Amino acid sequence: MSVDFKAVPRLAGGYRFQWEEAQQNHVLLYPEGMVQLSDTAAAVLSLCDGKRTVEAIVAQLEEDYETEGLDEDVTQFLMEAEAQGWVKYG
């Protein structure tokens, strides 16, 4: 299984990404509960807006973190996020 760099990820229906002040953490809220996110997971999911391609997300993160070679880490996370039902493509 791999991620198409031209695919456009977005949060799946029923999920909401937000900063949770009480937790001092970014979270994904859904009807059954909440997922606390690491800073890197939050950085990726914040860019999954249904407008950017995977390629654009990687480029933005590499710019933000002033590094290169994040494509494998980002695509691995997106595959896991899709498997969890957090992210959809289209």
N, C-alpha and C positions, 0 to 999 in steps of 0.2 A: 504494500500500500504506500502510495506517495501522494504528495500535494502538488497540484498544478500551479506553477508560478503565476499563471494568468487568471487563476480562480479568484473570486471575490468573496471573502468570508464576512459573515455578519453573525451577531448573536442570535441564537435560536429563539423562537417565540417563547414567551413566558420567562425569559431570563432578563435581568436588569443588572448592569454594571454600575457600581457606585462606590463612593468613599463612605465608609461607615465610621462616623466620628467616635462612637462608643468603643469600637474595636481598634481605632487608629490604624485602619487597614482598608484596602480596596476589597470588595466582595462581589460575588455574583449572587443576586437574590432570585429565588424561584418559588413557586407556590408551596413546595414541600420543605423549604429551608433556605440555607445560606452556605456558600463556599467562601472561605477566606483565601485570598490570593496572595502569592508571593509578589514582590515588586516587579519581577520580570514577567510573570504571568499577567499582571495588571497592565504592564506596558504593551504587551502584545494585544490583549483583548481590547484595550482602549482604542486601538487602531482598526479593529474589526467592525467597520461602520457600514459595510455593504457598498462602499464606493471604491475603496482601495483594493488593488490586487495584492496577492501574497508578495509578489516582487516589490511593490511599492512599500508594503509594511516592513519588509526586511531592510530596504534602503533607508526608510525613515528611522528605524531603530539603530542602524549602523551610524547614521548621522548623529542621532541623539546621544549615543554612547561613545562616539568618536572611535569606532573600531570597524573591523571588517570581518567577514566570514561567519556571520550569524545565520546564514540561510539554513543550515542543518538544524541548529537549535530551534529556530522559529518553526520550521516545518514539522519537526518532531513534536513540539508543543501543540501545534494546530491539529495534528493527527490525534493526539491524546484528547484535546478539547472536543474534537468531532466525535470521537468514540464515547465520551462522557455525555454527549448531546448538547454541549454548550454552544457549539458553532455549527452553522450551516453554510452552504455555498449557493451562489446564484444571484 
